[in-house]
Amino acid sequence: MNMKKLLATIAITICAALCAFCAVTEKVKSKAMDKFVNNLVILPDGYEDSGKSYPVVYLLHGFGDNHETWLRQKPRLPELATKHQMIIVCPDGARSWYWDSPKDPKLRYDTYISKELVKFIDENYRTIKSKNARAIVGLSMGGQGAMYLAIAHPDVFGAASSMSGGVDIRPFPNNWDMKKSLGNYESNKEIWDKFAVVNNVEKIRQNPPAISIDCGVDDFFYKVNEDLHKKLLELKIPHDYTTRPGKHTWDYWRNSIEYQLHFFDTFFKGELKR
């Protein structure tokens, strides 16, 4: 390891240790999957003594990562939670794509996050128990997951953001374990069509959540994000859409999450104008 990487690792380790008091690991039992799932709960500074209730942002990781990755990559998350006065929850979504798999009954992460985890957080933390105080966001696999879950559960999530999201999975039939969850694409095209975010947005035409999408112009998911943006325009569904220089990298997402949390803060305060 070179000196630059060593210093970065030390800085992240120190920062994580300093904010340990505001980051709690919760093992939540999923009845749907008959197992415990790890989740990192990031609390704003002063939570213990404030006595007030907070809005919640569910922050989803990408393929190959886990519930700890976001804090490791973005040590400022506790500071941002404090700045925006929100609770941030990072669930371990494994390599699930956040669906209830029609092929594997052990992969029911839609049910886990939208029902079991939200219920646990609302029962064990001082939250504002309303979709107007609940948002979901993620990167890559998690960006797809955030949009999919917000569309599937409009009564649960009032706002959703996708960063470099795989919002149309069909151009990538052999990537990222998706066929383990949905089956081989050639034999299961109807299933793949059903689970593609771009094919589901008509469901929210009448009552859409607050939506923010961003993607780097050099990202391999750029075209599918452009297509989703055009579909939302066609359906006249309000949304924010941002593109800027960037690839499918943490350099992009560490920057992007600052914008998305600001977007949610504006939504929670009722200041998001459409």
Backbone as a ProteinNet text record, in pm:
[ID]
protein_1_A
[PRIMARY]
MNMKKLLATIAITICAALCAFCAVTEKVKSKAMDKFVNNLVILPDGYEDSGKSYPVVYLLHGFGDNHETWLRQKPRLPELATKHQMIIVCPDGARSWYWDSPKDPKLRYDTYISKELVKFIDENYRTIKSKNARAIVGLSMGGQGAMYLAIAHPDVFGAASSMSGGVDIRPFPNNWDMKKSLGNYESNKEIWDKFAVVNNVEKIRQNPPAISIDCGVDDFFYKVNEDLHKKLLELKIPHDYTTRPGKHTWDYWRNSIEYQLHFFDTFFKGELKR
[TERTIARY]
85.1	0	88.1	63.7	145.4	103.1	184.4	163.6	29.2	-10.6	-136.7	-254.1	-255.4	-363.5	-361	-239.6	-226.5	-283.8	-250.2	-301.8	-453.5	-506.3	-651.5	-719.9	-660.1	-717.1	-715.4	-604.9	-594.1	-697.8	-714.9	-811.3	-952.5	-988.8	-1122.5	-1142.2	-1038.7	-1048.4	-1068.5	-992.2	-1004.5	-1142.2	-1186.8	-1317.9	-1428.8	-1418.1	-1519	-1520.8	-1401.7	-1394.5	-1456.3	-1429.4	-1482.1	-1633.8	-1691.7	-1836	-1906.6	-1830.7	-1891	-2011	-2008.5	-2118.8	-2249	-2241.2	-2363	-2393.7	-2319.8	-2343.9	-2364.9	-2484.4	-2522.3	-2551.3	-2494.5	-2526.4	-2643.7	-2747.1	-2867.2	-2882.1	-2897	-2929.3	-3080.6	-3144.6	-3290.6	-3335.1	-3425.9	-3476.2	-3574.7	-3546.9	-3639.5	-3717.2	-3846.4	-3930.3	-3946	-3946.4	-3965.9	-3852	-3730.5	-3614.5	-3559.5	-3619.2	-3577.9	-3428.3	-3386	-3246.9	-3235.9	-3123	-3094.2	-3016.5	-3047.5	-2981.1	-2915	-2791.2	-2718.9	-2761.4	-2768.7	-2802.7	-2723.3	-2672.1	-2602.5	-2696.9	-2719.5	-2808.2	-2722.3	-2725.4	-2645.9	-2738	-2708.2	-2792.6	-2730.3	-2812	-2757.9	-2703.9	-2602.7	-2546.7	-2656.8	-2664.3	-2766.8	-2894.8	-2899.8	-3022.3	-3068.9	-2976.9	-3013.2	-3082.7	-3041.6	-3092.5	-3199.8	-3220.8	-3309.4	-3457.1	-3495.1	-3634	-3725.4	-3673.1	-3758.6	-3751.1	-3844.3	-3847.7	-3788.3	-3734.2	-3656.9	-3709	-3690.3	-3713.2	-3603	-3628.7	-3534.5	-3503.4	-3375.2	-3329.9	-3270.9	-3323.7	-3269.6	-3170.2	-3044	-2933	-2880.3	-2898.1	-2867.9	-2731.3	-2661.2	-2528.7	-2539.7	-2425.6	-2419.1	-2380.6	-2372.2	-2341.3	-2202.6	-2193.3	-2064.7	-2027.7	-2107.8	-2079.7	-2170.9	-2167.2	-2252.3	-2295.7	-2356.1	-2413.7	-2309.8	-2184.2	-2078.9	-2010	-2033.8	-1956.3	-1976.6	-2101	-2126	-2050.3	-2051.1	-1979.6	-1828.9	-1781.4	-1637.8	-1593.8	-1676.5	-1642.6	-1675.3	-1772.3	-1815	-1821.6	-1705.7	-1702.8	-1780.5	-1815.6	-1890.1	-2039.9	-2085.9	-2229.6	-2288.1	-2223	-2278.4	-2288.7	-2190.1	-2193.8	-2311	-2335.3	-2446.8	-2581	-2586.4	-2708.7	-2740.2	-2637	-2655.3	-2695.1	-2626.9	-2657.4	-2802.8	-2851.8	-2987.3	-3090.1	-3043.6	-3133.5	-3218.1	-3148.4	-3213.4	-3140.8	-3211	-3150.9	-3122.1	-3004.3	-2967.3	-2952.3	-3020.7	-3017.2	-2957.7	-2851.1	-2783.5	-2802.2	-2896	-2916.9	-2817.1	-2792.8	-2712.9	-2807.4	-2796.3	-2882.8	-2819.4	-2702	-2630.2	-2615.2	-2641.4	-2635	-2774.7	-2873.9	-3013.5	-3080.8	-3029.9	-3096.4	-3225.8	-3244	-3353.6	-3492.1	-3499.4	-3627.6	-3672.6	-3799.5	-3844.1	-3829.2	-3729.3	-3699.2	-3811.7	-3855.4	-3955	-3894.1	-3762.2	-3693	-3634.4	-3596.3	-3528.9	-3602.4	-3675.3	-3753.4	-3668	-3537.9	-3449.1	-3411.5	-3443.3	-3412.5	-3542.1	-3576.6	-3699	-3665	-3577.5	-3528.2	-3624.9	-3716.7	-3824.9	-3908.5	-3956	-4034.9	-3954.3	-3828.8	-3746.6	-3735.4	-3695.5	-3671.4	-3801.5	-3896.8	-4017.7	-4111.8	-4105.3	-4196.2	-4121.9	-4034.6	-3972.4	-3874.9	-3787.9	-3689.5	-3753.7	-3841.6	-3909.4	-3986	-4053	-4126.5	-4031.4	-3918.7	-3820.8	-3767.2	-3729.2	-3673.2	-3777.7	-3900.4	-4005.2	-4038.6	-4020.9	-4053.1	-3938.4	-3816.8	-3700.9	-3627.5	-3663.8	-3602	-3711.4	-3675.3	-3771.7	-3778.7	-3871.4	-3887.6	-4021.4	-4031.5	-4160.1	-4222.3	-4327.9	-4383	-4478.9	-4422.5	-4500.3	-4415.8	-4480.2	-4404.3	-4344.4	-4401.8	-4348.6	-4221.3	-4184.5	-4060.2	-3974.8	-3995.2	-3921.3	-3878.1	-3746.7	-3691.7	-3597.4	-3569	-3480.5	-3390.6	-3263.7	-3164.1	-3058.3	-2993.7	-2885.2	-2802.3	-2692.8	-2604.7	-2605.7	-2599.9	-2588.1	-2701	-2669.3	-2774	-2870.4	-2815.6	-2898.8	-2980.9	-2934.6	-3014.3	-3136.6	-3116.1	-3229	-3321.5	-3264.3	-3344.8	-3428.1	-3368.5	-3440	-3559.9	-3539.7	-3649.8	-3756	-3712.9	-3807.7	-3894.7	-3832.8	-3907	-3999.9	-3955	-4040.4	-4163.4	-4145.9	-4258.1	-4352.6	-4296	-4377.2	-4450.8	-4397.2	-4453.4	-4470.1	-4560.3	-4578.9	-4634.6	-4691.2	-4741.4	-4630.9	-4513.2	-4401.1	-4298.4	-4258.9	-4151.8	-4208.3	-4185.3	-4234.1	-4136.3	-4011	-3908.6	-3808	-3749	-3652.3	-3547	-3424.1	-3314.3	-3232.4	-3183.5	-3097	-2967.7	-2855.4	-2723.5	-2662.1	-2642.7	-2584.1	-2659.3	-2791.1	-2870.7	-2886.9	-2896.9	-2926.8	-3077	-3131.3	-3276.9	-3343.6	-3264.3	-3315.6	-3213.4	-3250.7	-3157.6	-3140.7	-3231.5	-3236.8	-3115.7	-3046.6	-2927.5	-2808.8	-2824.8	-2712.2	-2752.2	-2796.7	-2856.8	-2760.6	-2632.6	-2535.8	-2449.4	-2490.7	-2407.8	-2465.9	-2376.1	-2408.5	-2514.1	-2509.6	-2593.5	-2743.8	-2784.3	-2927.6	-3004.1	-2943.9	-3016.4	-3034.6	-2955.6	-2979.6	-3111.4	-3149.5	-3271.9	-3392.4	-3368.6	-3479.4	-3485.5	-3383.4	-3376.1	-3304.7	-3271.5	-3205.9	-3293.7	-3233.3	-3311.1	-3390.5	-3326.9	-3393.2	-3518.4	-3517.4	-3631.1	-3729.9	-3693.4	-3776.1	-3791.1	-3812	-3817.3	-3930.4	-4042.6	-4155	-4118.3	-4043.8	-4000.9	-3904.2	-3808.1	-3711.6	-3783.3	-3879.8	-3958.2	-4029.1	-4083.9	-4160.8	-4074.5	-3948.2	-3862.6	-3778.3	-3785.8	-3711.3	-3782	-3711.1	-3769.2	-3836.2	-3771.5	-3824.5	-3964	-3995.2	-4126.3	-4231.6	-4191.6	-4283.1	-4328	-4268.6	-4296.1	-4439.3	-4506.1	-4646.7	-4733.5	-4692	-4768.2	-4777.8	-4680.9	-4679.1	-4719.4	-4779.2	-4814.5	-4909.5	-5004.4	-5103.6	-5054.9	-4967.5	-4921.7	-4774.6	-4685.2	-4544.2	-4475.1	-4376.2	-4291.2	-4202.5	-4136.3	-4032.4	-3915.3	-3870.3	-3769.5	-3648.5	-3530.8	-3405.5	-3318.4	-3267.4	-3183.2	-3055.2	-2941.7	-2820.2	-2729.7	-2647.2	-2556.4	-2444.3	-2324.8	-2211.3	-2220.4	-2174	-2187.9	-2096.2	-1996.7	-1907.7	-1939.6	-2055.1	-2098.7	-2162.1	-2141.6	-2203	-2354.9	-2407.3	-2552	-2609.2	-2527.3	-2573.5	-2693.9	-2688.4	-2797.1	-2929.5	-2927.7	-3053.9	-3110.9	-3023.5	-3072.2	-3130.7	-3068.1	-3124.4	-3262.3	-3274.5	-3402.7	-3510.1	-3471.7	-3568	-3611	-3516.8	-3548.1	-3648.2	-3624.8	-3715.6	-3854.1	-3858.5	-3987.1	-4063.9	-3994.9	-4059.8	-4110.5	-4033.5	-4079.7	-4204.4	-4201.2	-4314.9	-4441.9	-4427.3	-4541.6	-4573.3	-4492.3	-4510.5	-4501.7	-4407.6	-4381.7	-4268	-4293	-4188.2	-4068.3	-3950	-3828.8	-3710.7	-3609.4	-3481.2	-3392.3	-3320.8	-3230	-3099.7	-2990.9	-2859.7	-2758.3	-2683.8	-2568.7	-2447.6	-2333.5	-2208.7	-2093.5	-1973.5	-1861.3	-1843.8	-1821.9	-1802.9	-1827.7	-1764.9	-1779.7	-1850	-1852.3	-1917.1	-1817.7	-1792.8	-1686.2	-1729.3	-1655.4	-1682.2	-1651	-1561.2	-1537.1	-1666.6	-1744.6	-1872.3	-1975.4	-1988.3	-2094.3	-2069.2	-1942.6	-1914.4	-1959.1	-1951.4	-1999.6	-2151.9	-2204.8	-2347.8	-2433.6	-2391.5	-2475.7	-2499.8	-2406.4	-2428.4	-2549.8	-2560.5	-2674.1	-2804.4	-2799.9	-2923.1	-2976.1	-2889	-2935.7	-2991.9	-2933.8	-2990.7	-3129.9	-3145.1	-3275.3	-3378.9	-3341.7	-3434.6	-3465.7	-3365	-3387.2	-3491.1	-3478.7	-3575.6	-3715	-3721.2	-3850.1	-3910.4	-3829.3	-3879.6	-3934	-3874.1	-3916.4	-4035.8	-4081.2	-4195.3	-4162	-4034.3	-3989.8	-3962.8	-3986.8	-3961.6	-4077.4	-4050.8	-4155.5	-4155.5	-4274.5	-4287.4	-4371.8
-120.4	0	124.7	217.9	338.9	433.9	538.4	629.5	701.6	742.4	814.1	727	599.6	509.4	477.7	465.2	437.2	550	674.3	790.2	799.9	768.5	772.3	667.5	548.2	441.9	479.5	539.2	582.4	689.1	784.8	893.8	838.9	744.2	684.5	606.7	532.7	454.7	544.7	655.3	749.8	813.1	854.4	918.6	822.8	697.7	598.2	575.2	574.7	556.4	675.1	795.8	915.4	921.8	868.9	877.8	749.6	657.7	530.6	550.4	654.6	680.1	709.4	753.6	789.8	690.3	579.7	476.1	342.9	289.7	169.3	56.8	-61.7	-177.5	-251.7	-270.3	-341.1	-469.3	-580.3	-707.4	-724.8	-720.3	-724.3	-858.2	-922	-1052.2	-1032.7	-1100.2	-1101.8	-1232.9	-1222.5	-1342.5	-1392.5	-1297.8	-1335.7	-1423.5	-1400.6	-1476.5	-1570.4	-1565.1	-1649.8	-1634.9	-1509.6	-1483.7	-1342.1	-1315	-1180.5	-1104	-976.7	-890.6	-774.3	-744.3	-631.8	-499.5	-398.2	-262.6	-163.1	-59.9	47	165.6	210.8	323.4	442.1	549.2	669.2	775.6	819.4	914.9	1054.1	1157.7	1293.5	1322.4	1403.7	1444.5	1508.3	1467.9	1522.1	1442.1	1333.2	1252.9	1208.2	1157.4	1100.2	1201.3	1325.9	1426.2	1516.7	1509	1607.2	1583.3	1457.6	1425.3	1439.2	1483.2	1503.6	1384.4	1380.8	1274.5	1324.4	1230.7	1265.8	1195.6	1257.4	1186.6	1084.2	988.2	878.2	864.9	846.8	815.6	675.1	589	454.3	459.6	426.6	442.9	306.1	271.9	138.2	132.3	24.6	5.5	-59.3	-68.8	-130.3	-277.1	-339.2	-481.4	-510.3	-611.7	-651.2	-579.3	-480.5	-406.8	-455.7	-386.2	-425.5	-302.9	-323.9	-215.2	-115.9	-155.4	-67.7	15.7	-18	43.3	193.9	239.5	383.3	465.5	423.6	500.2	493	378.8	364.7	455.9	466.6	548.4	696.3	724.1	862.3	884	903	917.7	1039.1	1132.3	1251.1	1225.6	1104.1	1078.1	1121.8	1093.8	1142.5	1295.1	1362	1508.1	1555.5	1485.9	1522.5	1490.7	1379.2	1347.9	1457.6	1510.2	1619	1748.1	1779.6	1902	1904.9	1792.2	1787	1734.7	1700.5	1652.9	1535.4	1429.3	1308.6	1185.7	1074.4	944	877.5	816.5	745.5	597.2	511.9	367.6	298.6	222.4	150.1	-0.2	-61.1	-206.6	-285.4	-407.9	-499.9	-569.5	-532.7	-591.5	-705.7	-752.6	-862.1	-832.3	-931.2	-910.4	-927.8	-879	-912.7	-829.3	-710.5	-611.5	-560	-594.8	-540.2	-581.2	-696.1	-750	-859.3	-900.1	-1031.9	-1121	-1205.3	-1287.2	-1386	-1392.3	-1492.7	-1631.7	-1640	-1768.1	-1824.7	-1735.7	-1780.1	-1724.8	-1807	-1760.5	-1706.8	-1730.2	-1677.3	-1532	-1480.9	-1342.2	-1261.1	-1202.4	-1123.9	-987.7	-916.4	-790.1	-674.4	-687.6	-589.6	-593	-709.5	-723.9	-683.3	-724.1	-692.3	-541.6	-467.8	-324.7	-246.9	-270	-186.9	-216	-336	-372.5	-399	-497.9	-540.8	-437.8	-384.8	-289.2	-155.6	-104.9	21.1	8.1	-102.5	-126.4	-126.6	-195.3	-201.7	-62.6	12.6	145.5	236.4	232.1	316	277.3	149.4	104.2	125.4	136.6	142	275.1	365.2	497.9	603.6	724.7	833.8	886.6	833	871.1	940.2	1018.4	1072	965.7	905.1	785.6	824.4	875.5	920.5	908.8	880	874.2	1010.1	1116.9	1250.9	1278.1	1182.9	1194.8	1069.6	1004.4	881.2	880.7	858.6	860.8	743.5	711.6	599.5	637.2	599.7	637.3	528.3	514.7	418.3	442.6	369.1	379	248.1	255.9	139.9	39.9	-79.5	-173.8	-109.3	-30	38.5	151.2	212.6	314.5	253.2	138	61.4	23.1	-26	-69.1	42.4	159.8	274.1	312.3	320.9	357.6	247.7	123.1	11.3	7.2	22.6	14.5	133.8	251.7	370.2	358.2	301.4	282.4	174.9	67.9	-43.6	-9.7	87.4	118.3	269.5	329.6	475.1	520.9	427.5	461.5	460.1	408.7	397.3	507.3	529	624	743.7	861.5	983.1	1043.1	997.7	1051.5	942	949.5	848.6	911.5	864.3	911.4	792.9	806	704.1	769.5	712.6	757.9	649	678.2	581.2	449	455.5	336.2	249.4	118.1	24.8	20	131.3	149.6	77.1	16.5	-80.5	-193.4	-306.8	-418.5	-501.5	-487.6	-579.1	-573.7	-458.9	-461.2	-536.5	-585.5	-646.9	-785.5	-875.5	-1001.3	-1098.4	-1080.3	-1174.9	-1115.4	-1000.2	-929.9	-936.6	-930.7	-900	-991.5	-1119.1	-1221.5	-1202.1	-1115.3	-1090.5	-1215.4	-1297	-1414.9	-1518.3	-1509	-1596.9	-1562	-1435.5	-1387.1	-1391.1	-1362.2	-1350.4	-1463.4	-1547.2	-1651.7	-1602.7	-1692.5	-1658.7	-1564.2	-1459.2	-1356.9	-1412.7	-1493.8	-1545.2	-1626	-1694	-1777.8	-1706.5	-1586.6	-1517.9	-1369.1	-1337.6	-1196.3	-1120.9	-1186.3	-1118.5	-1079.1	-1164.5	-1133.1	-1014.8	-1017	-907.3	-775.9	-782.6	-662.5	-609	-699.8	-662	-593.4	-632.9	-579.8	-459.9	-421.5	-304.3	-176.8	-90.7	33.4	114.5	124.8	207.4	161.2	35	-18.4	-0.9	51.4	61.7	203	302.7	440.1	485.2	419.4	456.1	435.3	346.9	319.7	442	534.2	650.9	778.6	761.2	878	973.1	918.3	1001.2	1059.8	989.1	1034.4	998.9	1065.2	1028.2	1074.7	1000.7	1051.2	1162.8	1233.9	1327.6	1244.3	1272.9	1190.3	1274.4	1219.2	1279.4	1169.1	1193.3	1095.6	1165.3	1100.9	1154.9	1042.4	1074.7	975.2	1046.3	992.3	1047.4	1017.9	1109.8	1092.8	983.8	941.5	833.9	701.4	694.1	573	474.9	345.1	246.6	240	299.4	309.1	442.4	521.9	655	646.4	558.6	552.3	511.7	413.6	370.7	480.4	563.8	677.3	785.2	805.6	898.8	851.6	721.6	666.1	682.6	663	681.6	827.1	916.8	1060.3	1095.2	1044.5	1071.7	1012.1	894.3	831.4	914.3	965.1	1049.5	1179.5	1234.9	1355.4	1325.1	1212.6	1172	1157.7	1105	1083.4	1206.8	1311	1435.6	1412.1	1326.4	1301.1	1392.9	1481.4	1575	1499.7	1549.5	1489.4	1581.8	1565.6	1630.1	1531.2	1580.1	1492.9	1567.1	1506.8	1571.7	1480.2	1533.5	1463	1554.7	1494.4	1570.4	1475.5	1526.8	1437.3	1336.1	1212.1	1110	970	873.9	733.1	659.9	528	444.1	421.3	527.4	523.2	591.2	563	625.9	775.7	818.6	962.9	1034.1	971.4	1029.6	1022.1	907.3	887	963.8	978.7	1056.8	1201.4	1249.8	1383.9	1384.7	1285.5	1281.3	1274.8	1198.6	1181	1313.5	1406.8	1538.2	1606.7	1599.1	1659.7	1588.5	1456.8	1381.4	1404.2	1412.4	1438.9	1580.4	1673.7	1809.1	1806.4	1728.7	1713.3	1660.1	1558.7	1502.8	1602.2	1675.3	1775.6	1877.8	1920.9	2015.6	1953.1	1826	1755.1	1743.9	1702.7	1683.8	1815.1	1924.5	2054.5	2111.7	2040.1	2086.8	2201.5	2216.1	2329	2290.9	2164.1	2120.4	2162.6	2255	2309.6	2239.7	2207.6	2140.4	2225.3
0	0	0	-95	-98.1	13.7	34.9	146.3	138.1	17.6	1.6	44	0.5	37	185.8	242.5	385.4	468.7	432.4	505.8	493.7	374.9	355.5	442.5	450	532.7	679.6	724.6	864.1	895.3	802.3	823.4	835.3	748.3	751.9	881.6	925.9	1049	1169.6	1175.3	1286.4	1286.6	1169.3	1158.9	1200.7	1157	1193.3	1343.5	1405.9	1550.7	1623.9	1575	1640.3	1631.6	1522.9	1506.4	1548.8	1614.2	1653.3	1743.5	1823.5	1915.1	1841.5	1715.5	1643.6	1531.9	1524.6	1425.1	1496.8	1488.3	1561.6	1463.4	1486.9	1404.3	1465.4	1387.2	1430.7	1349.7	1419.2	1353.8	1360.6	1247.2	1241.9	1183.7	1254.4	1207.8	1092.7	984.3	871.9	876.7	904.3	900.9	757.7	662.9	522.9	471.9	523	477.2	584.3	704	815.6	845.5	860.4	896.8	953.6	1017.1	1065.5	958.9	946.3	848.2	922.5	887.6	948.3	886.3	970.1	925.8	1009	944.2	1014.9	1026.4	1149.8	1175	1219.5	1141.4	1169.3	1226.2	1347.8	1419	1417	1409.1	1416.4	1555.3	1564	1692.4	1777.4	1903.6	1991.9	1994.7	1918.2	1911.7	2050.2	2131.2	2260.7	2350.6	2344.4	2438.2	2380.1	2249	2186.8	2219	2231.3	2257.8	2137.8	2024.7	1907.5	1813.2	1719.2	1618.8	1487.8	1408.9	1290.4	1164.9	1049.3	922.8	900.7	813.6	791.4	642.8	612.8	477.7	477.3	392.2	373.6	258.3	289.3	195.4	153.4	26.2	-25.4	-92.5	-68.7	-129.1	-265.9	-333.2	-464.6	-457.9	-573.7	-584	-528	-442.3	-386	-257.7	-216.5	-93.6	18.6	133.9	245	324.6	439.8	518.8	570.6	574.9	627.4	519.4	394	285.8	277.4	289.7	275	378.3	502.4	605.3	584.4	539.5	513.6	399.4	296.2	180.3	200.2	285.3	310	461.2	525	671.2	722.1	632.6	673.7	689.1	669.7	680.4	815.3	928.8	1055.6	1059.7	1003.7	997.6	911.5	800.8	713.1	779.5	854.1	928.1	1029.3	1091.8	1188.6	1118.5	1010.7	935.7	891.1	840.3	786.1	886.3	1007.6	1113.1	1065	1029.6	979.9	1031.3	1034.6	1061.3	927.1	914.7	792	825.5	749.8	772.8	650.8	672.8	564.3	583.8	512.1	524.9	441.6	483.2	402.5	305.4	178.7	76.2	1.2	51.4	-14.3	-164.3	-248.4	-394.4	-455.7	-381.6	-408.5	-515.5	-541.6	-626.4	-562.2	-433.8	-351.9	-401.3	-467.6	-510.2	-414.8	-428.4	-385.1	-506.9	-503.9	-621.3	-652.1	-777.6	-815.9	-832	-821.9	-842.1	-712.7	-620.3	-498.6	-377.2	-303.2	-188.7	-74.3	-80.3	23.6	-2.1	-120.3	-155	-156.8	-40.2	-28.3	33.9	-35.1	20.5	-1.2	-94.6	-106.9	21.8	57.8	180.1	302.5	306	422.5	444.6	341.2	359.3	374.9	286.3	284.5	401.1	456.6	564.8	695.7	696.7	821.9	877.9	793.6	843.1	880	795.5	826.9	958.5	978.8	1104.4	1223.3	1209.8	1319.4	1353.4	1253.4	1277.2	1342.5	1293.6	1351.5	1495	1529.2	1664.1	1762.9	1713	1802.9	1802.4	1712.7	1707.5	1699.8	1739.1	1734.1	1591	1516.3	1375.7	1356.8	1250	1206.1	1117.3	1163.7	1099.2	987.5	880.6	765.8	640.9	528.6	403.4	369.4	421.8	397.1	475.6	560.1	635.3	615.2	501.6	473.9	327.6	304.9	169.4	150.6	23.6	-6.8	-124.1	-115.1	-215.8	-222.4	-336.4	-347.2	-471.5	-479.8	-596.1	-672.4	-804.4	-892.2	-865.5	-816.2	-777.7	-678.8	-587.2	-488.5	-547.1	-656.5	-723.6	-788.1	-851.8	-904.7	-791.2	-681.4	-568.3	-508.7	-494.5	-436.4	-521.5	-651.7	-739.8	-743.8	-750.4	-756.7	-631	-514.4	-388.4	-370.3	-412.1	-399.9	-490.2	-609.1	-701.2	-647.7	-592.6	-542.9	-413.3	-337.4	-205.5	-188	-264	-255.5	-121.4	-44.8	88.2	193.3	157.5	252.4	230.2	103.8	72.7	-3	51.6	-12.6	-110.7	-107.5	-197.1	-229.3	-348.1	-391.5	-480.9	-465.8	-550.6	-599.7	-721	-779.4	-825.8	-782.8	-827.4	-914.6	-1041.5	-1135.1	-1131.8	-1123.2	-1103.1	-1226.3	-1203.8	-1312.3	-1335.1	-1384.1	-1389.1	-1507	-1592.5	-1689.7	-1693.9	-1639.7	-1623.2	-1749.6	-1844.4	-1958.6	-2051.1	-2065.4	-2149.6	-2087.9	-1962.9	-1891.7	-1838.8	-1926.3	-1880.4	-1813.4	-1834.1	-1778.5	-1667.9	-1617.7	-1520.1	-1378.2	-1281.3	-1141.8	-1079.3	-1113.5	-1048.9	-1068.9	-1161.3	-1174.3	-1218.9	-1301.3	-1348.7	-1238.5	-1129.3	-1015.4	-947.4	-959.5	-895.9	-989	-1117.7	-1213.1	-1314.3	-1317.9	-1418.9	-1543.3	-1630.4	-1756.3	-1837.7	-1893.8	-1963.1	-2080.3	-2163	-2283	-2250	-2137	-2098.6	-2007.1	-1962	-1861.7	-1892.4	-2020.3	-2060	-1990.5	-1968.1	-1902	-1759.2	-1691.5	-1555.2	-1557	-1647.1	-1656.5	-1691.4	-1780.4	-1813.7	-1688.8	-1609.7	-1491.4	-1386.8	-1376.6	-1272	-1316.1	-1441.4	-1489	-1443.2	-1375.7	-1323.2	-1432.8	-1547.9	-1656.1	-1699.7	-1677.7	-1715.2	-1606.1	-1491.6	-1378.2	-1346	-1411.3	-1369.6	-1399	-1490.8	-1516.7	-1392.3	-1303.4	-1181.9	-1091.3	-1102.3	-1013.7	-1085.8	-1201.9	-1283.4	-1210.3	-1136.6	-1070.2	-938.4	-869.7	-738.5	-718.5	-791.5	-786.2	-658.3	-612.4	-504.8	-558.4	-469.8	-512.9	-565.7	-686.3	-753.1	-791.7	-764.2	-810.3	-869.3	-988.4	-1058.1	-1101.3	-1080.2	-1141.7	-1188.8	-1287.6	-1345.7	-1419.8	-1408	-1480.9	-1629.3	-1710.5	-1855.8	-1911	-1833.6	-1877.3	-1809.3	-1745.8	-1675.3	-1773.7	-1751.6	-1842.1	-1824.4	-1717.1	-1698	-1749.1	-1814.1	-1856.5	-1950.9	-2049.5	-2147.9	-2082.8	-1992.1	-1931.7	-1840.5	-1783.2	-1705.6	-1795.7	-1911.5	-2009.5	-2055	-2078.1	-2122.4	-2014.3	-1889.2	-1780.6	-1770.7	-1782.5	-1781.4	-1892	-2011.7	-2124.1	-2099.1	-2036.7	-2006.4	-1903.3	-1803.5	-1702.7	-1765	-1856.4	-1926.6	-2008.9	-2077.8	-2161.9	-2078.3	-1958.3	-1869.9	-1784.5	-1802.2	-1726.3	-1575.4	-1536.1	-1395.1	-1349.8	-1254.3	-1209.9	-1151.4	-1180.6	-1125.3	-1148.2	-1067.2	-1091	-1166.2	-1265.8	-1340.3	-1361.6	-1314.8	-1319.9	-1386.3	-1480.7	-1534.7	-1522.4	-1505.5	-1497.3	-1528.7	-1551.2	-1578.3	-1465.7	-1503.1	-1400.8	-1453.3	-1386.9	-1421.5	-1307.3	-1315.7	-1214.6	-1100.9	-1024.1	-924.2	-794.6	-688.9	-559.9	-561.1	-646.4	-658	-695.7	-782.1	-823.9	-711.1	-646.3	-546.9	-417.6	-380.1	-259	-277.4	-398.6	-430	-440.9	-508.3	-536.9	-410.8	-310.5	-192	-119.6	-131.9	-69.6	-132.3	-263.4	-332.8	-297.4	-291.2	-266.5	-125.3	-27.5	108.6	120.7	46.8	43.2	-20.6	-127.5	-193.1	-94.1	-16.3	81.3	192.7	236.7	340.2	294.6	170.4	113.9	110.1	71.5	68.2	207.9	304.7	442	499.5	461.7	514.4	438.9	337.7	260	167.8	134.1	52.7	-91.6	-127.1	-263.4	-353.2	-442	-527.8	-662.4	-714.3	-843.3	-936.7
[MASK]
++++++++++++++++++++++++++++++++++++++++++++++++++++++++++++++++++++++++++++++++++++++++++++++++++++++++++++++++++++++++++++++++++++++++++++++++++++++++++++++++++++++++++++++++++++++++++++++++++++++++++++++++++++++++++++++++++++++++++++++++++++++++++++++++++++++++++++++++++

